[in-house]
């Protein structure tokens, strides 16, 4: 197991492609220059964990074709610019989780990805658990987004 914690963009860019777990700690990587976050080169990745209040300026998250990825966990108020009760819809922001055939869980804590306009979860055949937000709190996850869940010929919008 090659488990790493990255707190800066340069650390992320220099990661070995064989890494199996990536953790981004809370309150990190909020640099305005980070616009795209792509995990697709890490073919041995099993787990992605993003802490609270991270990556606020990222417009596109891509997690694609990771054959052994099992879990994606995103903390509170991450991947969102406006961290208040009424986020703004930002048309060019999208979250893409596709072709990860071992993925079992996607957990997104409240107020994360709240201003994203698109959420695509496609061809993740083993996905059993999708949790977004908190049942007891206003969560605002993807509150202006169209949500597409696709698998084979079945389609849910």
C-alpha positions as CSV (number, residue, x, y, z in Angstrom):
1,X,0.0,0.0,0.0
2,X,1.3,3.4,-1.0
3,X,-0.7,5.9,1.0
4,X,0.1,9.6,0.7
5,X,-1.1,12.8,2.1
6,X,-0.8,15.9,-0.1
7,X,-1.3,19.5,1.0
8,X,-0.1,21.4,-2.0
9,X,-0.6,21.4,-5.8
10,X,3.0,20.6,-6.4
11,X,2.9,17.6,-4.1
12,X,-0.2,16.3,-6.0
13,X,1.5,16.8,-9.4
14,X,4.6,14.9,-8.3
15,X,2.8,11.9,-7.0
16,X,3.8,8.5,-8.3
17,X,1.1,6.9,-10.6
18,X,1.2,3.7,-8.4
19,X,-0.2,5.5,-5.3
20,X,-3.1,3.5,-3.7
21,X,-4.5,6.1,-1.3
22,X,-4.6,9.8,-1.6
23,X,-5.6,12.1,1.3
24,X,-6.0,15.8,1.0
25,X,-6.1,17.3,4.6
26,X,-8.6,19.9,5.6
27,X,-8.1,23.6,4.7
28,X,-5.5,22.8,2.0
29,X,-5.1,23.3,-1.8
30,X,-7.3,26.5,-1.9
31,X,-5.0,28.1,-4.4
32,X,-6.8,30.1,-7.1
33,X,-4.6,28.5,-9.8
34,X,-6.0,25.0,-9.2
35,X,-8.9,24.7,-11.7
36,X,-8.9,21.0,-12.6
37,X,-8.4,18.0,-10.4
38,X,-7.9,14.8,-12.3
39,X,-7.2,11.5,-10.5
40,X,-7.3,9.4,-13.7
41,X,-3.6,8.7,-13.9
42,X,-3.5,6.8,-10.6
43,X,-4.5,3.4,-11.9
44,X,-3.8,1.6,-8.6
45,X,-5.8,4.1,-6.5
46,X,-8.1,2.4,-4.0
47,X,-9.3,5.4,-1.9
48,X,-9.6,9.2,-2.2
49,X,-10.2,11.2,0.9
50,X,-10.6,15.0,0.7
51,X,-10.9,16.9,4.0
52,X,-13.1,19.8,5.0
53,X,-12.9,23.2,3.2
54,X,-10.5,22.1,0.4
55,X,-10.1,22.9,-3.3
56,X,-12.5,25.8,-3.4
57,X,-11.4,27.0,-6.8
58,X,-11.5,23.7,-8.7
59,X,-14.0,23.8,-11.6
60,X,-13.7,20.2,-12.8
61,X,-13.1,17.0,-10.9
62,X,-12.4,13.9,-13.0
63,X,-12.2,10.4,-11.5
64,X,-12.2,8.1,-14.5
65,X,-11.2,4.6,-15.4
66,X,-9.7,3.6,-12.1
67,X,-10.2,-0.2,-12.0
68,X,-9.5,-0.8,-8.3
69,X,-10.9,2.4,-6.7
70,X,-13.3,1.4,-3.9
71,X,-14.1,4.7,-2.0
72,X,-14.3,8.4,-2.5
73,X,-14.9,10.6,0.6
74,X,-15.3,14.3,0.5
75,X,-15.5,16.4,3.7
76,X,-17.6,19.5,4.6
77,X,-17.6,22.6,2.5
78,X,-15.0,21.3,0.0
79,X,-15.0,22.0,-3.8
80,X,-17.2,25.0,-3.4
81,X,-16.4,28.7,-3.6
82,X,-19.3,30.2,-1.6
83,X,-19.5,28.6,1.8
84,X,-22.7,30.2,3.0
85,X,-26.3,29.3,3.1
86,X,-27.1,30.2,-0.5
87,X,-24.4,29.1,-3.0
88,X,-24.3,30.5,-6.6
89,X,-24.7,28.2,-9.5
90,X,-21.5,28.1,-11.6
91,X,-22.1,26.7,-15.1
92,X,-18.6,25.6,-15.8
93,X,-18.2,23.5,-12.7
94,X,-18.6,19.7,-13.1
95,X,-17.9,16.5,-11.1
96,X,-17.3,13.3,-13.2
97,X,-17.1,9.9,-11.6
98,X,-17.0,7.4,-14.4
99,X,-15.8,3.9,-15.3
100,X,-14.6,2.9,-11.8
101,X,-15.8,-0.7,-11.8
102,X,-14.7,-1.5,-8.2
103,X,-16.2,1.6,-6.6
104,X,-18.4,0.7,-3.7
105,X,-19.0,4.1,-1.9
106,X,-19.2,7.8,-2.6
107,X,-19.6,9.9,0.5
108,X,-20.0,13.7,0.2
109,X,-20.4,15.7,3.4
110,X,-22.7,18.7,3.6
111,X,-22.1,21.9,1.7
112,X,-19.6,20.4,-0.7
113,X,-19.8,20.8,-4.4
114,X,-22.8,23.1,-3.8
115,X,-22.1,25.4,-6.7
116,X,-21.4,22.7,-9.3
117,X,-23.7,22.7,-12.3
118,X,-23.2,19.0,-13.2
119,X,-22.7,15.7,-11.4
120,X,-22.1,12.7,-13.6
121,X,-21.8,9.2,-12.1
122,X,-21.6,6.8,-15.0
123,X,-20.6,3.1,-15.5
124,X,-19.7,2.4,-11.9
125,X,-21.3,-1.0,-11.7
126,X,-20.5,-2.0,-8.1
127,X,-21.5,1.4,-6.5
128,X,-23.7,0.5,-3.5
129,X,-23.6,3.6,-1.4
130,X,-24.1,7.2,-2.4
131,X,-24.4,9.6,0.5
132,X,-24.6,13.3,-0.1
133,X,-25.1,15.7,2.8
134,X,-26.7,15.2,6.2
135,X,-30.4,14.2,6.7
136,X,-30.6,16.5,9.8
137,X,-29.0,19.6,8.3
138,X,-29.3,21.8,5.2
139,X,-26.7,20.3,2.9
140,X,-26.8,22.0,-0.5
141,X,-24.8,19.4,-2.3
142,X,-25.1,20.0,-6.0
143,X,-28.1,22.2,-5.2
144,X,-28.2,23.6,-8.8
145,X,-26.9,20.6,-10.7
146,X,-28.4,18.1,-12.9
147,X,-27.6,14.7,-11.6
148,X,-27.0,11.8,-14.0
149,X,-26.7,8.2,-12.8
150,X,-26.0,5.8,-15.7
151,X,-25.2,2.2,-15.9
152,X,-25.3,0.2,-19.1
153,X,-28.6,0.8,-20.8
154,X,-30.4,2.0,-17.7
155,X,-30.6,5.7,-17.1
156,X,-31.8,7.8,-14.2
157,X,-32.0,11.7,-14.3
